[in-house]
């Protein structure tokens, strides 16, 4: 939801407390997959 409202991945990373952007990207990827399956 955060990114759909034009939030930045780097800000989301800090909010979640992730030290590595790859960890955040893993969650972003999972969220996009969930969205896509709901749209199908």
mmCIF file of the N, C-alpha and C atoms, coordinates in Angstrom:
data_MODEL
# 
_entry.id   MODEL 
# 
loop_
_atom_site.group_PDB 
_atom_site.id 
_atom_site.type_symbol 
_atom_site.label_atom_id 
_atom_site.label_alt_id 
_atom_site.label_comp_id 
_atom_site.label_asym_id 
_atom_site.label_entity_id 
_atom_site.label_seq_id 
_atom_site.pdbx_PDB_ins_code 
_atom_site.Cartn_x 
_atom_site.Cartn_y 
_atom_site.Cartn_z 
_atom_site.occupancy 
_atom_site.B_iso_or_equiv 
_atom_site.pdbx_formal_charge 
_atom_site.auth_seq_id 
_atom_site.auth_comp_id 
_atom_site.auth_asym_id 
_atom_site.auth_atom_id 
_atom_site.pdbx_PDB_model_num 
ATOM 1   N N  . UNK A 1 1  ? 0.821  -1.181  0.000   1.00 0.00 ? 1  UNK A N  1 
ATOM 2   C CA . UNK A 1 1  ? 0.000  0.000   0.000   1.00 0.00 ? 1  UNK A CA 1 
ATOM 3   C C  . UNK A 1 1  ? 0.876  1.261   0.000   1.00 0.00 ? 1  UNK A C  1 
ATOM 4   N N  . UNK A 1 2  ? 1.943  1.235   0.779   1.00 0.00 ? 2  UNK A N  1 
ATOM 5   C CA . UNK A 1 2  ? 2.840  2.391   0.875   1.00 0.00 ? 2  UNK A CA 1 
ATOM 6   C C  . UNK A 1 2  ? 3.384  2.778   -0.489  1.00 0.00 ? 2  UNK A C  1 
ATOM 7   N N  . UNK A 1 3  ? 3.847  1.808   -1.252  1.00 0.00 ? 3  UNK A N  1 
ATOM 8   C CA . UNK A 1 3  ? 4.428  2.099   -2.559  1.00 0.00 ? 3  UNK A CA 1 
ATOM 9   C C  . UNK A 1 3  ? 3.360  2.486   -3.576  1.00 0.00 ? 3  UNK A C  1 
ATOM 10  N N  . UNK A 1 4  ? 2.183  1.959   -3.440  1.00 0.00 ? 4  UNK A N  1 
ATOM 11  C CA . UNK A 1 4  ? 1.094  2.319   -4.351  1.00 0.00 ? 4  UNK A CA 1 
ATOM 12  C C  . UNK A 1 4  ? 0.692  3.780   -4.162  1.00 0.00 ? 4  UNK A C  1 
ATOM 13  N N  . UNK A 1 5  ? 0.973  4.326   -2.992  1.00 0.00 ? 5  UNK A N  1 
ATOM 14  C CA . UNK A 1 5  ? 0.674  5.739   -2.707  1.00 0.00 ? 5  UNK A CA 1 
ATOM 15  C C  . UNK A 1 5  ? 1.897  6.610   -2.968  1.00 0.00 ? 5  UNK A C  1 
ATOM 16  N N  . UNK A 1 6  ? 2.782  6.148   -3.854  1.00 0.00 ? 6  UNK A N  1 
ATOM 17  C CA . UNK A 1 6  ? 3.985  6.877   -4.265  1.00 0.00 ? 6  UNK A CA 1 
ATOM 18  C C  . UNK A 1 6  ? 5.062  6.980   -3.189  1.00 0.00 ? 6  UNK A C  1 
ATOM 19  N N  . UNK A 1 7  ? 5.063  6.031   -2.236  1.00 0.00 ? 7  UNK A N  1 
ATOM 20  C CA . UNK A 1 7  ? 6.145  5.976   -1.255  1.00 0.00 ? 7  UNK A CA 1 
ATOM 21  C C  . UNK A 1 7  ? 7.409  5.451   -1.918  1.00 0.00 ? 7  UNK A C  1 
ATOM 22  N N  . UNK A 1 8  ? 8.552  5.808   -1.392  1.00 0.00 ? 8  UNK A N  1 
ATOM 23  C CA . UNK A 1 8  ? 9.835  5.373   -1.941  1.00 0.00 ? 8  UNK A CA 1 
ATOM 24  C C  . UNK A 1 8  ? 10.323 4.134   -1.209  1.00 0.00 ? 8  UNK A C  1 
ATOM 25  N N  . UNK A 1 9  ? 10.953 3.225   -1.965  1.00 0.00 ? 9  UNK A N  1 
ATOM 26  C CA . UNK A 1 9  ? 11.450 1.972   -1.395  1.00 0.00 ? 9  UNK A CA 1 
ATOM 27  C C  . UNK A 1 9  ? 12.465 2.251   -0.287  1.00 0.00 ? 9  UNK A C  1 
ATOM 28  N N  . UNK A 1 10 ? 13.312 3.256   -0.459  1.00 0.00 ? 10 UNK A N  1 
ATOM 29  C CA . UNK A 1 10 ? 14.328 3.568   0.548   1.00 0.00 ? 10 UNK A CA 1 
ATOM 30  C C  . UNK A 1 10 ? 13.678 4.023   1.865   1.00 0.00 ? 10 UNK A C  1 
ATOM 31  N N  . UNK A 1 11 ? 12.587 4.759   1.764   1.00 0.00 ? 11 UNK A N  1 
ATOM 32  C CA . UNK A 1 11 ? 11.873 5.198   2.970   1.00 0.00 ? 11 UNK A CA 1 
ATOM 33  C C  . UNK A 1 11 ? 11.230 3.987   3.635   1.00 0.00 ? 11 UNK A C  1 
ATOM 34  N N  . UNK A 1 12 ? 10.630 3.114   2.844   1.00 0.00 ? 12 UNK A N  1 
ATOM 35  C CA . UNK A 1 12 ? 10.027 1.895   3.380   1.00 0.00 ? 12 UNK A CA 1 
ATOM 36  C C  . UNK A 1 12 ? 11.081 1.040   4.083   1.00 0.00 ? 12 UNK A C  1 
ATOM 37  N N  . UNK A 1 13 ? 12.264 0.954   3.498   1.00 0.00 ? 13 UNK A N  1 
ATOM 38  C CA . UNK A 1 13 ? 13.367 0.200   4.099   1.00 0.00 ? 13 UNK A CA 1 
ATOM 39  C C  . UNK A 1 13 ? 13.661 0.734   5.502   1.00 0.00 ? 13 UNK A C  1 
ATOM 40  N N  . UNK A 1 14 ? 13.761 2.048   5.629   1.00 0.00 ? 14 UNK A N  1 
ATOM 41  C CA . UNK A 1 14 ? 14.046 2.655   6.937   1.00 0.00 ? 14 UNK A CA 1 
ATOM 42  C C  . UNK A 1 14 ? 12.902 2.433   7.918   1.00 0.00 ? 14 UNK A C  1 
ATOM 43  N N  . UNK A 1 15 ? 11.659 2.559   7.434   1.00 0.00 ? 15 UNK A N  1 
ATOM 44  C CA . UNK A 1 15 ? 10.501 2.353   8.306   1.00 0.00 ? 15 UNK A CA 1 
ATOM 45  C C  . UNK A 1 15 ? 10.449 0.930   8.854   1.00 0.00 ? 15 UNK A C  1 
ATOM 46  N N  . UNK A 1 16 ? 10.831 -0.024  8.015   1.00 0.00 ? 16 UNK A N  1 
ATOM 47  C CA . UNK A 1 16 ? 10.811 -1.432  8.426   1.00 0.00 ? 16 UNK A CA 1 
ATOM 48  C C  . UNK A 1 16 ? 12.050 -1.835  9.215   1.00 0.00 ? 16 UNK A C  1 
ATOM 49  N N  . UNK A 1 17 ? 13.065 -0.968  9.219   1.00 0.00 ? 17 UNK A N  1 
ATOM 50  C CA . UNK A 1 17 ? 14.280 -1.265  9.961   1.00 0.00 ? 17 UNK A CA 1 
ATOM 51  C C  . UNK A 1 17 ? 15.199 -2.249  9.272   1.00 0.00 ? 17 UNK A C  1 
ATOM 52  N N  . UNK A 1 18 ? 15.072 -2.377  7.957   1.00 0.00 ? 18 UNK A N  1 
ATOM 53  C CA . UNK A 1 18 ? 15.923 -3.300  7.202   1.00 0.00 ? 18 UNK A CA 1 
ATOM 54  C C  . UNK A 1 18 ? 17.280 -2.661  6.939   1.00 0.00 ? 18 UNK A C  1 
ATOM 55  N N  . UNK A 1 19 ? 18.355 -3.398  7.211   1.00 0.00 ? 19 UNK A N  1 
ATOM 56  C CA . UNK A 1 19 ? 19.693 -2.908  6.935   1.00 0.00 ? 19 UNK A CA 1 
ATOM 57  C C  . UNK A 1 19 ? 20.065 -3.038  5.477   1.00 0.00 ? 19 UNK A C  1 
ATOM 58  N N  . UNK A 1 20 ? 19.411 -3.952  4.781   1.00 0.00 ? 20 UNK A N  1 
ATOM 59  C CA . UNK A 1 20 ? 19.736 -4.255  3.391   1.00 0.00 ? 20 UNK A CA 1 
ATOM 60  C C  . UNK A 1 20 ? 18.505 -4.029  2.519   1.00 0.00 ? 20 UNK A C  1 
ATOM 61  N N  . UNK A 1 21 ? 18.669 -3.277  1.451   1.00 0.00 ? 21 UNK A N  1 
ATOM 62  C CA . UNK A 1 21 ? 17.554 -2.986  0.542   1.00 0.00 ? 21 UNK A CA 1 
ATOM 63  C C  . UNK A 1 21 ? 16.990 -4.258  -0.084  1.00 0.00 ? 21 UNK A C  1 
ATOM 64  N N  . UNK A 1 22 ? 17.825 -5.283  -0.209  1.00 0.00 ? 22 UNK A N  1 
ATOM 65  C CA . UNK A 1 22 ? 17.358 -6.546  -0.800  1.00 0.00 ? 22 UNK A CA 1 
ATOM 66  C C  . UNK A 1 22 ? 16.269 -7.196  0.063   1.00 0.00 ? 22 UNK A C  1 
ATOM 67  N N  . UNK A 1 23 ? 16.355 -7.035  1.361   1.00 0.00 ? 23 UNK A N  1 
ATOM 68  C CA . UNK A 1 23 ? 15.311 -7.562  2.247   1.00 0.00 ? 23 UNK A CA 1 
ATOM 69  C C  . UNK A 1 23 ? 13.989 -6.866  1.964   1.00 0.00 ? 23 UNK A C  1 
ATOM 70  N N  . UNK A 1 24 ? 14.026 -5.567  1.842   1.00 0.00 ? 24 UNK A N  1 
ATOM 71  C CA . UNK A 1 24 ? 12.817 -4.792  1.546   1.00 0.00 ? 24 UNK A CA 1 
ATOM 72  C C  . UNK A 1 24 ? 12.263 -5.181  0.185   1.00 0.00 ? 24 UNK A C  1 
ATOM 73  N N  . UNK A 1 25 ? 13.155 -5.328  -0.791  1.00 0.00 ? 25 UNK A N  1 
ATOM 74  C CA . UNK A 1 25 ? 12.722 -5.686  -2.143  1.00 0.00 ? 25 UNK A CA 1 
ATOM 75  C C  . UNK A 1 25 ? 12.050 -7.055  -2.166  1.00 0.00 ? 25 UNK A C  1 
ATOM 76  N N  . UNK A 1 26 ? 12.475 -7.946  -1.307  1.00 0.00 ? 26 UNK A N  1 
ATOM 77  C CA . UNK A 1 26 ? 11.842 -9.271  -1.226  1.00 0.00 ? 26 UNK A CA 1 
ATOM 78  C C  . UNK A 1 26 ? 10.374 -9.109  -0.842  1.00 0.00 ? 26 UNK A C  1 
ATOM 79  N N  . UNK A 1 27 ? 10.098 -8.250  0.126   1.00 0.00 ? 27 UNK A N  1 
ATOM 80  C CA . UNK A 1 27 ? 8.712  -8.011  0.538   1.00 0.00 ? 27 UNK A CA 1 
ATOM 81  C C  . UNK A 1 27 ? 7.924  -7.279  -0.540  1.00 0.00 ? 27 UNK A C  1 
ATOM 82  N N  . UNK A 1 28 ? 8.555  -6.333  -1.211  1.00 0.00 ? 28 UNK A N  1 
ATOM 83  C CA . UNK A 1 28 ? 7.891  -5.619  -2.300  1.00 0.00 ? 28 UNK A CA 1 
ATOM 84  C C  . UNK A 1 28 ? 7.506  -6.591  -3.394  1.00 0.00 ? 28 UNK A C  1 
ATOM 85  N N  . UNK A 1 29 ? 8.416  -7.504  -3.726  1.00 0.00 ? 29 UNK A N  1 
ATOM 86  C CA . UNK A 1 29 ? 8.157  -8.508  -4.763  1.00 0.00 ? 29 UNK A CA 1 
ATOM 87  C C  . UNK A 1 29 ? 6.980  -9.394  -4.362  1.00 0.00 ? 29 UNK A C  1 
ATOM 88  N N  . UNK A 1 30 ? 6.946  -9.829  -3.104  1.00 0.00 ? 30 UNK A N  1 
ATOM 89  C CA . UNK A 1 30 ? 5.848  -10.671 -2.634  1.00 0.00 ? 30 UNK A CA 1 
ATOM 90  C C  . UNK A 1 30 ? 4.519  -9.928  -2.695  1.00 0.00 ? 30 UNK A C  1 
ATOM 91  N N  . UNK A 1 31 ? 4.536  -8.649  -2.339  1.00 0.00 ? 31 UNK A N  1 
ATOM 92  C CA . UNK A 1 31 ? 3.310  -7.854  -2.362  1.00 0.00 ? 31 UNK A CA 1 
ATOM 93  C C  . UNK A 1 31 ? 2.792  -7.691  -3.782  1.00 0.00 ? 31 UNK A C  1 
ATOM 94  N N  . UNK A 1 32 ? 3.701  -7.468  -4.734  1.00 0.00 ? 32 UNK A N  1 
ATOM 95  C CA . UNK A 1 32 ? 3.287  -7.322  -6.125  1.00 0.00 ? 32 UNK A CA 1 
ATOM 96  C C  . UNK A 1 32 ? 2.683  -8.620  -6.634  1.00 0.00 ? 32 UNK A C  1 
ATOM 97  N N  . UNK A 1 33 ? 3.246  -9.762  -6.261  1.00 0.00 ? 33 UNK A N  1 
ATOM 98  C CA . UNK A 1 33 ? 2.703  -11.059 -6.674  1.00 0.00 ? 33 UNK A CA 1 
ATOM 99  C C  . UNK A 1 33 ? 1.325  -11.286 -6.115  1.00 0.00 ? 33 UNK A C  1 
ATOM 100 N N  . UNK A 1 34 ? 1.106  -10.900 -4.880  1.00 0.00 ? 34 UNK A N  1 
ATOM 101 C CA . UNK A 1 34 ? -0.207 -11.043 -4.252  1.00 0.00 ? 34 UNK A CA 1 
ATOM 102 C C  . UNK A 1 34 ? -1.227 -10.158 -4.956  1.00 0.00 ? 34 UNK A C  1 
ATOM 103 N N  . UNK A 1 35 ? -0.820 -8.940  -5.305  1.00 0.00 ? 35 UNK A N  1 
ATOM 104 C CA . UNK A 1 35 ? -1.714 -8.032  -6.030  1.00 0.00 ? 35 UNK A CA 1 
ATOM 105 C C  . UNK A 1 35 ? -2.092 -8.613  -7.387  1.00 0.00 ? 35 UNK A C  1 
ATOM 106 N N  . UNK A 1 36 ? -1.108 -9.135  -8.091  1.00 0.00 ? 36 UNK A N  1 
ATOM 107 C CA . UNK A 1 36 ? -1.345 -9.672  -9.421  1.00 0.00 ? 36 UNK A CA 1 
ATOM 108 C C  . UNK A 1 36 ? -2.304 -10.849 -9.368  1.00 0.00 ? 36 UNK A C  1 
ATOM 109 N N  . UNK A 1 37 ? -2.163 -11.723 -8.349  1.00 0.00 ? 37 UNK A N  1 
ATOM 110 C CA . UNK A 1 37 ? -3.044 -12.880 -8.258  1.00 0.00 ? 37 UNK A CA 1 
ATOM 111 C C  . UNK A 1 37 ? -4.474 -12.459 -7.931  1.00 0.00 ? 37 UNK A C  1 
ATOM 112 N N  . UNK A 1 38 ? -4.644 -11.365 -7.215  1.00 0.00 ? 38 UNK A N  1 
ATOM 113 C CA . UNK A 1 38 ? -5.996 -10.882 -6.901  1.00 0.00 ? 38 UNK A CA 1 
ATOM 114 C C  . UNK A 1 38 ? -6.656 -10.244 -8.109  1.00 0.00 ? 38 UNK A C  1 
ATOM 115 N N  . UNK A 1 39 ? -5.857 -9.731  -9.031  1.00 0.00 ? 39 UNK A N  1 
ATOM 116 C CA . UNK A 1 39 ? -6.399 -9.080  -10.225 1.00 0.00 ? 39 UNK A CA 1 
ATOM 117 C C  . UNK A 1 39 ? -6.757 -10.083 -11.305 1.00 0.00 ? 39 UNK A C  1 
ATOM 118 N N  . UNK A 1 40 ? -6.241 -11.291 -11.199 1.00 0.00 ? 40 UNK A N  1 
ATOM 119 C CA . UNK A 1 40 ? -6.491 -12.295 -12.244 1.00 0.00 ? 40 UNK A CA 1 
ATOM 120 C C  . UNK A 1 40 ? -7.839 -12.957 -12.084 1.00 0.00 ? 40 UNK A C  1 
# 
